[in-house]
């Protein structure tokens, strides 16, 4: 079983490609409204998770939290990823 910290790391790595794609599509004016909205949702959820993780570290003497809201069976983004 993968730890919460491990799942968070895998999720961050998985979503990295969306950020990279947006960094090219937005300046080139190729980003779609849907792409921007989906990316905003991903960034919001990542922000929430990272904030919770940081709080867990702060209140556990620097030890990574054992749990969070990341479901290891749910694809990153929470919906069908194509």
N, C-alpha and C positions, 0 to 999 in steps of 0.2 A: 504494500500500500504506500502510495506517495504521500509525503507530508504536505501540510497546508503550504509551507514555504515553497516546496517543490512544485506544487500545482500553480501557485502564484507566478513562479518563475517561468513555467511552461506557458502559461497564459500570456504573460508579457512578451515572450519570444514569438508566440503565434500571432499576436496582434501587431507586431513590429512591421510586418509586410504591408498592412493597411496604412500605417503612418508613412512608410516610405513611398507607397503609391500616391498617396494624397500630396506628398511634398513635391511630386512631379506634376500631378494632374491639376492642382489648384493654380500654380503660376502659369501653366499652359492653357488655362481656361477650359480644361477637359473634364473637370469634376462635375458630376451630376448632383442635383439636389438630394437624391436618395443616398448617394455615396457620402455626401457631407453630413446628412442626418444620421446615418449609420455610424460614421466615424465619431460624431459627437456623442452618441450613446455609448460607444466603446470607451471613449475617453472619460466619460462620467463614471462608468462602472469601474474602470481601472483606478480612477481617482478615489472613489469610495473605498475600494479594497485596500489600496495603498495606505490611506488614512487609517483604516481599521488595523492594518498590519503594524503601522508605526505606533499606534496607541497600545497595541498588544505588547510590542517590544518595550515601550516605556513603562508599562505597569507590571512587567514580569522580570524586571532586572536585566533586560537585554536579551532574554531568551525568546526565540521566535514563538509566536502563538501556535497552538496545536490545531486550531480550527478557525474557520471563517465561512463566508457565504459562498465560496467557490465550490461548485458541485463537480467532482471529477468525472461524472458521467454526462455532464451537459457540455456541449460544444461552446467554446469561447464566443461570446456575443449572445448566447442564449437562444439562438434560432438556427434554422437550417443555413449552413454556410455553403455557398456554391462557388 
